[in-house]
Amino acid sequence: MNTAGPADVTAPMGLDLTPFRGLRYDPDRVGSLSAVTSPPYDVVVRPDGLHHLESSDPHNIVRLILPQAATPAARNKKAADTLQRWLAEGVLTADSEPGLYVYEQRAGDGMLQRGLIGALRLSEPSEGVVLPHEDVMPHIVEDRADLMRATSANLEPLLLTYRGNDSADATAVIERTAQNPPILATTTEDGFSHRLWSVTDPEDLTAIQKDLARHQALIADGHHRWATYLRLRAEHPSASPWDFGLVLLVDTARYPLRVRAIHRLLHHLPVAEALSALGDSFRVRTVQGPLPQALEALSVAAAEGNAFLLAGDGAFHLVDRPSPDLLARTIPADRPEAWRTLDATVLHATLLDHIWRIPDVPEHIAYIHDTAATVAKAERDGTTAVLMHPVREEVVRELAGLGVTMPRKSTSFGPKPASGLVLRALER
């Protein structure tokens, strides 16, 4: 199945979003479209969440993106075998013609986001077309690469953003298409409604591609999968479908993303020890709960400088106002000020590396998006949750434009695309 664009197309200076034949669930072969979707693989971090998704429908996409078996090789083989079985049984079927997909997410609070799903021509960060803003962990890239090699598929789209304008051709096609009946509509258990349309008209596709060719994109979510795409492209001679990767592109000038923090769970550090080690290098105050009230105190403190909220002992401890001398000794001086003053920079360079001396490896640190879940697990295990305040999107863009990456898991942009609505198969 050829899912890439024509081999003789010359890559433009900007974004090259190419139509493909999407793999989608046949609604008649599954319990419901909602029951087969999942959050992105790295958001499903708890076993109870994984088991819930697996039990919601025997064909839930989590069986492909997070297969369960005794060894990595067995997991990847299981995912590949499952994908082939679903294709053979017609659970997943390919659309009849290549297209780009308009994807809409809507929440009950009035949030509306629309974007384009397609196969994006890959580019290195040095080319300035797709800008990363976070570092990646090699073992996760290798894990995702093994899975993609085994399945020969892009199983879930990355989230990329660009800055367009209301008069742009791509915007016009998106908004006009969204007035038509969708090819897919469902509401997931988080309350988000999802709709999908296929754009196959040649004139519309040309208008979109010409418009996007003038833009660059920022990786909002999916740095590890983007790094995986680049690794796998290097393993395959061009031109091939591996020159492209599945993405969702959102124009944040029209549909601003929500930026949330990603919290840290320190597996082997009790709160009392964490606070004791701080000494007088930070100001420490116990703040009142419940959690929303404590987070508001964090937000106020973060407006003035670096601030963190520690939890895990039944209370909330606001840690802020780090010693300037300590920061001067622990923060690299050869980076832009916007990077040196990031909470994530101070957390990793000053707190984790210097004060607590905790290695940034999975045995010691977990990264969790859900704030309440982070606190609950820390309290249950007697460990420390470090709650972060989100970084503003303009800071992320400034650093990415300078070619400076932030500490990994510094931000969580959303809403993230649901996994399982459209997949992209690659030639074998």
N, C-alpha and C positions, 0 to 999 in steps of 0.2 A: 504494500500500500504506500503510494508516494504521497507523503504529507508535507514535504518541503516545497518551496517555490521553484520556478524554473532554474535549472543549473546555470544558465547563461546570463542570469540577471546580475548586473554589477551592483555591488552594495553602495547605497547612497551615503552621503556624509552624515545623515541623521538616521532616524529610526526606520527600519524596513520591516513592516508587519505584513506577514504573508498569510493568505487563506490556507486552510487545511480541512481535511475531512474529519470532523470531530467524532470521537467515540462517545456514545451516550447510552444510558440505560433505557431499555424498552420498558415503559411503564406497565405493560401487561405481564411482565415477567418478574416483577418485584412487588413487595408489599405496598410500598409508596416511595415516591422520589425522596421525600423527607427522610425516610428510614434508611436510605442508602448513602446519604451524605455524611460528611465529617468535617470538623475543623482541620486546618493544615496539620501535618504530621507532628510538628514541633509544639503545637498547642495541646495535643493529646498527651499529657505528661504523666497522668496518674493511672494506675492499673484499673481503678474503678471506672474511670472514663472510657478506657479502652474496652473493658468488658461490657459496659453499657452499649457502646456502639456495635460491638460484635453481636450482641444479642438482639439488637433492634431489628435486624434483617440479615439472613444468611449471606446476602450479597453486598453488605455495607462496604464502602470503598476502603475502610480502615484495614480490611483483609489484604489489600494490595499495598497501601502506603506504610502499614506497620504490621507486616505478617509476623505471626508468633510461631517459633520453633526453637529447638535446643541450641542451634548454632547459627551464625550469620549465613553460612552457605545454605543451610536448610531453610532458613527464613526466605532468602531470595528465590530459591527454587520453588518454594511453596507459592510465593507471589506470582512467579512466572506461570506455574501450572494452573493456578486459579484464574489468571487472566485468560489463558488459552481456553480453559474450560468454559468460561463465561462467554467468550467470543463464539465458540463452537455451539453453545446452547442458545445463542441469540439473546442472552441477558444484556450484553453490550453489543451495539450495532453501529456501523459507520454511516454517517450522513451520506446522501447520494452524490453530493457535489461539494467541492471545497468552498469554504466561506470564512469570513470573520464573524465573530459572535458579539452582539451587544448584550452586555450583562448588567442587570439592575439588582441592587439590594435596597430594601426599604425597611425601616424600623418604625415601631409604633410611636416614637417620640418625634416623628417628622423627618428623621434623617433619610436622605435619598442619595444614592450613589449610582452612577452609570459609567461604564467603561467598555473597552474593546478587548476581547480575548482573541489571540492569534499566535502564529508562530513567528517569533522575532529573530531576525538574523543576529547572531552572536557577535560581540565585539569585546576587545580587551579594554580595561579601564583607561589605559593610556590613549586610546582613540577618542575618548571624550564623548561617546555616544550614550553609553549606559554607565552611570556613576554609582559605585558602591559607597556606603558610608560606615560600614562596620567590618571589623575583622571576622574571620571565620576560624572554626576549629577543624584541623585536618582530619580527625577521625570521623567527624560527621560528614564531611565531603566524601570521604572514602566509602562510608556506609551508604550514602545516597547514590554514589556512582555504581557501587555493586548492584544495588536494586535496579537502577535504570539499565545497566548492561543486561541483567537477567530478564527484565520484562520488555526491553526494547520499546519503552514508552515513556512519555512525560505524563505522569499520573495526576498532577495538580499544578495549576498555574501559579507563577510568582506574581507579586503585586508590585507594579512599577508606576511611577507618577511622572507627568510632564505638565508644562504650563502652556496652555493654549489660550484661545479667546473665543468669545461667543459667536463671532462671525466666521469661524474657521469651518472648512468643508467637513472635517471629521465630526465636529460638533453637530453640524446640520444633519448629517446622515444618522448619527446616533439618535438625535431627538426625533427625527421623522420616523425612524424604524420603530422606536418605542411606542408609537401610536398604533402599531399593528398588533394583531393577536400574537402572543409569544409561542414558540415551539415547546417551551417548558415553563412551568410555574409551580412553585411549591413554597411552603412555609416551614422552616426548621424549628426545632424545639426551643431555640433561643429567642423566638419571636420575630426573626428576620424573614421577610418574604423575598423570594428570588425569582427573577424572570429572565428568560434567554431568548434571543432572536438570532436568526442566521442572516447574514448579509452576503448575497451571492451575485447581485447585479454588477456587471463589469464596470459600469460607469461609477457606481457607488464605491466599489473597491479601489478604483483608480483615484477617485477624489480623496479617499482616506489615506492611501499610500503617499500621494503627493504632499498632502498636508503634514503627515507625520515625519516625512523625510526632512522637514525643516527644524525638527525638535530633537533634544536630548532627553533622557529619562533618568530618574533617581530610583534606585532600588529601595522600595519601602519595606517589603517583606520578602524574604527568600534568598538572602545572601549565600547560604550554603548550597541551595539548588542552582543558583547562577554559577557559582564556582564549579559545581558539578557539571553543568552544561559545558563550560569551557574546557574542563578536563576531558570530557568525552569527545568533544569536537577535535581535540588534539590527537585523539586515538584513531580517528577516521579520516581518510583522505577526502579532501574537498573535490567536487561538490557532492554533498550528501545531506540527508535530512538532519544529521547531527550538527549541521551548521546553524540550526535554528532551535529555539526553545520556547516552550509554552508559557505565555505571560498574560496577565490582565493589565492593560494600560488605562490609567484614570487621569483625566485632566483636572488637577487640583485647583486650577483657577476657577473652574465651574463647580466642582464637587470636592471641597476641602476634606482631607482625611482627618480622622481623629487620631491623636498621638497619645499613647499610653505608655506607662513605664513597664519594664520587666523587672521583677523582684528577684532577690537572691535568698536562697535557703542554705545556711552554713551547717552542714550535717553534724560536725563534731565540736561545735563551739556553743556552750550554754550562754545565755544572756548575761549572767553575772560575771563570767570570765571576760566576755566581750567588753562590758562596761568598765571593768577593773583595768583592763589593758589600756584604755584610752587615757587614763590619768588626767592631766589638765591640758591635754593637747586639743580637746574639743570641749565645747559647752554641752553639758548633758542635763536634760530636764525630763521629768516624768510628766506626761500630758494625759489629759482625760480622754477616756473612750466614750462611746463606742467607736468602732473603726472609722466611720465617716468623719466624726469630730476630730479624731487624731490625724487623719489625712488632711483635714483643713488646716490644722496647726503646721503640718509639714509644708503645705502649699505656701503659707504665710512666710515661714522661715526660708523656703527655697527662693522666694522673691528677693531676698537680701543676700544670698550666697549659698554655698554648699550646705546641704541638709539631708539627713537620713532619719528614718524611723525604725528603731529596733523593737522587735516583739518576739514573744515566745515564752515569757514567764508570767503571763496573765496581765501584763501592763504594757504601756507604750512609752518608749524612751526617745525623745527628740534629741538628735545629735547634730550640732551645727557649730558655726564659727570656729573652723579649724585654725590652728596656730599658723600665722604666715611664715614663720621660720620653718616649721615642719613641712609645709607645702613647698617651700623653696628647696628643701633638701631632698624631697621625694618625688616631685613632679619634673619630668624632663623639660628642660628649658628651650629645646630646639623645635618646639611645636607652636602653632598659632595660639594666641591667648584664648580664643573660643574653645580650643581643645583642652588647654591646661586648666580651664575653669569648669569643665564638665563635671557633674556629680559622678558619673561613671569613671572618669579619670581619677578623681580623688579617691573613690572607693577602691579601685584596683591598685593604684600606685601607692597610695598612702595607708589605707586601712588594711586591705587584704595582704599586700606584699610586705609592708613595713611594720605595722603595729600588730596585726593578728597572725601574720606569717602563714597564710593559708594558700596552698597551691590551687590554681584555677583548673581543676580537673573534676570530672563528674563524681568521684568518690568523696569530694569535699564540698562542692558547690552545685546546687541545682538552680536552674533558671525557670521561674514560674510566672505566667502572665496574670493569673487570677489572684487578686490581693487577699481576699478572705481565705482562699485555700492555702496560701503561703503562711498566713498567720496560724491557721488551724493546725497545719502539719508541724510547724515549729513548736506550738504548745503541746501537741500530742507527743512529740519526740523529745521535748526538753532541749531544743536547739534554738538557733537564732535566725529570725527572719529579718532581712534588711529591705525595708520598703523604700522605693525610689519615687522621685517626682519626675513626670515626663519632660522631655526636652522639646523645645519649640521647633516646629518644622523648618523655620527660616535658618535656625542654627545648623540643623542637619544639612540643608542645602548649601549653606556657606562653606562648611567644611568639605563636603563632597566636591564642590566646585574647585576647591584648593587642592584636591587630591589627597586629603587627609582622612583616614578612616578613624572612626570612633571605637572605643572598646566594644567588644562584641556584646550583643544583647543589650544595647544602650536604649533602644526604642522599640515600641510596638505600634506600628501604624495599622489603622483599621477603618472600616471593617475589612476583614480579610475575605477573599473569595472562598466560598464553600468548596470543599473537595468532593468530587463525584458527579458534578454537573456536566462537565465535558472533559475528555481525555484526548491525548494525541498519541497515536501509534506511529512507530518509526519503521522504516524498512529493515528487514533482517538480512 
